[in-house]
């Protein structure tokens, strides 16, 4: 699905038009966090499908756990006071 296009000219303009028409595609393909996560997973798993999948599952669990916490609640805590770590 992903094809590299040269810069400039009609193809560049056509690419922008397609991105405007298919917002969900550029949001998915341009998701830098997802791209970086997948690159690290591929690097860590070295072609091992089981390692790759279990890493994805662990990452999803960590993200779910992190969503439970509001960083504003920690602002006045013992670790971070007035912008300095203690």
Secondary structure as the mmCIF struct_conf table of DSSP 4:
data_model
#
loop_
_struct_conf.conf_type_id
_struct_conf.id
_struct_conf.beg_label_comp_id
_struct_conf.beg_label_asym_id
_struct_conf.beg_label_seq_id
_struct_conf.end_label_comp_id
_struct_conf.end_label_asym_id
_struct_conf.end_label_seq_id
BEND BEND1 UNK A 7 UNK A 8
HELX_RH_AL_P HELX_RH_AL_P1 UNK A 9 UNK A 21
HELX_RH_AL_P HELX_RH_AL_P2 UNK A 23 UNK A 29
TURN_TY1_P TURN_TY1_P1 UNK A 30 UNK A 30
HELX_RH_AL_P HELX_RH_AL_P3 UNK A 32 UNK A 45
TURN_TY1_P TURN_TY1_P2 UNK A 46 UNK A 47
HELX_RH_AL_P HELX_RH_AL_P4 UNK A 49 UNK A 66
TURN_TY1_P TURN_TY1_P3 UNK A 67 UNK A 68
BEND BEND2 UNK A 69 UNK A 69
HELX_RH_AL_P HELX_RH_AL_P5 UNK A 71 UNK A 74
TURN_TY1_P TURN_TY1_P4 UNK A 75 UNK A 76
BEND BEND3 UNK A 77 UNK A 79
STRN STRN1 UNK A 80 UNK A 81
TURN_TY1_P TURN_TY1_P5 UNK A 82 UNK A 83
STRN STRN2 UNK A 84 UNK A 85
#
